[in-house]
Amino acid sequence: MNYELLSPTSKILLPSTKTFLVPYTAAMAQEVFIKNDEQSSMQLFGLQTAEDAQRFKTTIFSSNDYRTCMLFTICHEEKVIGSCNFHIWIPKHFRAEIGYMLDEQYRNKGIMKEAVKNVLNYGFEKMGLNRVEAFVGHENIPSLKLVTHFGFQKEGVMREHYFKNDRLEDSVCFSLLRREYELQKTSG
């Protein structure tokens, strides 16, 4: 398992020369919230509401040896426009759950596809993952297309899995295994 700490100045460039990912470990994200005011921290991670910030802080501050996270902000011309994260990472079991969001004005430009590609590569190559999971709302067509593009396999439906928009919603459960990822890489 590779727990190497990265400098927040490390950048993973995406094909669009003005768009890049900035990786953060849970400890690095905690440090941002401890050393900066709430609004600056929210802006750095692209968090829109106090509720988003609270959920995010719960994730990073509950991190431990068993359950942690690896975060990537998506930046365009030095502005945070979204994120693509392993918001749940269980190193002991070599698995993580991926989640992502992108500001509306940057959607349908291929940015998230490039971000997910690079984050998956990071997860399998640097974090030593064997399995990446994605839980997608059945009405979220762009996200369903995104995970199937990368070869995620549908495993089933998690009934009433997330509370969103004042109701419990089902999630479609997908996974991508290391061997499937490797096969895709070699077949191009």
BELGIMO-V741075 format. One record per residue. N is the residue number from 0. PSI is psi in whole degrees, -180 to 180 (* if undefined). OMEGA is omega as a letter, one per 40 degrees, with the letter a starting at -180 (NA if undefined). D_CENTER is the distance of its C-alpha to the mean C-alpha in Angstrom with 1 decimal. Layout:
BEGIN
N/PSI/OMEGA/D_CENTER  N/PSI/OMEGA/D_CENTER
END
This chain:
BEGIN
0/136/a/18.8  1/112/i/17.7  2/25/a/17.0  3/136/i/17.9  4/138/i/17.2  5/151/i/16.3  6/138/i/17.9  7/-11/i/16.0  8/-9/i/18.3  9/137/a/16.8  10/141/i/15.4  11/108/a/14.1  12/138/i/16.1  13/162/a/15.4  14/-35/i/18.6  15/116/a/19.2  16/-16/a/20.9  17/3/a/19.9  18/136/a/16.1  19/163/i/14.0  20/143/i/10.8  21/116/a/11.6  22/144/i/10.2  23/133/i/11.0  24/169/i/11.9  25/-42/a/12.5  26/-40/i/16.1  27/-41/i/15.6  28/-39/i/13.8  29/-45/a/16.7  30/-39/i/19.1  31/-47/a/18.1  32/-31/i/18.8  33/-40/a/22.0  34/-12/a/23.4  35/163/i/22.7  36/162/a/23.7  37/-46/a/21.4  38/-43/i/21.4  39/-41/i/20.6  40/-43/i/17.7  41/-42/a/16.3  42/-42/a/17.0  43/-38/a/15.2  44/6/i/11.8  45/29/a/12.7  46/130/a/13.6  47/-37/a/16.4  48/164/i/18.3  49/-34/i/19.6  50/-43/i/18.2  51/-44/a/14.6  52/-42/a/15.5  53/-44/i/17.1  54/-44/i/14.3  55/-46/i/12.0  56/-38/i/15.0  57/-42/i/15.7  58/-51/a/12.4  59/-34/a/13.1  60/-11/i/16.8  61/6/a/17.0  62/141/i/15.4  63/-173/a/18.1  64/-27/a/19.1  65/-42/a/18.3  66/122/a/14.9  67/-159/i/12.5  68/163/i/8.9  69/122/a/7.5  70/147/i/6.1  71/117/i/6.5  72/144/i/8.6  73/122/a/10.0  74/143/i/13.7  75/119/a/16.8  76/48/i/20.1  77/5/i/18.9  78/134/i/17.6  79/124/a/14.1  80/-2/i/13.3  81/-168/i/9.7  82/157/i/6.2  83/109/a/3.1  84/153/i/1.7  85/83/a/4.3  86/-15/i/6.0  87/120/i/8.9  88/120/i/10.3  89/88/a/14.0  90/-38/a/15.5  91/-30/a/18.9  92/8/i/18.0  93/39/a/15.8  94/158/i/13.0  95/158/i/9.4  96/130/a/7.7  97/144/i/4.6  98/155/a/4.1  99/157/i/4.8  100/152/a/8.2  101/137/i/10.9  102/141/a/14.4  103/-40/a/16.9  104/-13/a/19.1  105/3/a/16.7  106/160/i/15.9  107/31/i/17.9  108/4/i/18.1  109/2/a/16.0  110/-47/a/13.5  111/-35/i/10.4  112/-42/i/12.0  113/-38/i/12.4  114/-48/a/9.0  115/-42/i/7.7  116/-47/a/11.0  117/-36/i/10.6  118/-41/i/7.3  119/-45/i/9.1  120/-45/i/12.2  121/-45/a/11.1  122/-47/a/10.1  123/-38/a/13.4  124/-40/a/15.6  125/-33/a/14.9  126/-10/i/13.4  127/29/a/15.8  128/148/i/13.8  129/-24/a/16.1  130/133/i/14.0  131/130/a/10.5  132/149/i/10.7  133/132/i/9.7  134/118/a/11.8  135/134/i/12.9  136/138/a/15.9  137/-16/i/18.8  138/-4/a/19.6  139/78/a/16.3  140/-45/i/17.9  141/-40/a/15.6  142/-38/i/12.6  143/-42/i/15.1  144/-38/a/16.3  145/-49/a/13.0  146/-36/i/12.5  147/-31/i/16.2  148/-37/a/16.3  149/8/i/14.4  150/14/i/16.7  151/142/i/14.9  152/134/i/17.9  153/130/i/18.6  154/-23/a/19.7  155/-167/a/20.9  156/131/i/20.5  157/109/a/19.7  158/136/i/22.3  159/53/a/21.9  160/-37/a/18.5  161/146/i/17.0  162/113/a/19.2  163/142/i/18.6  164/42/i/21.2  165/26/i/23.8  166/159/i/23.7  167/131/a/22.2  168/148/i/20.3  169/155/i/19.9  170/138/i/16.7  171/127/a/16.9  172/126/i/15.6  173/156/i/14.5  174/155/i/14.1  175/123/i/14.2  176/155/i/16.4  177/-47/a/17.1  178/-34/i/20.5  179/-41/i/19.3  180/-46/i/16.9  181/-41/i/19.9  182/-42/i/22.2  183/-41/a/20.3  184/-42/a/20.2  185/-28/a/24.0  186/-6/i/24.9  187/*/NA/23.2
END
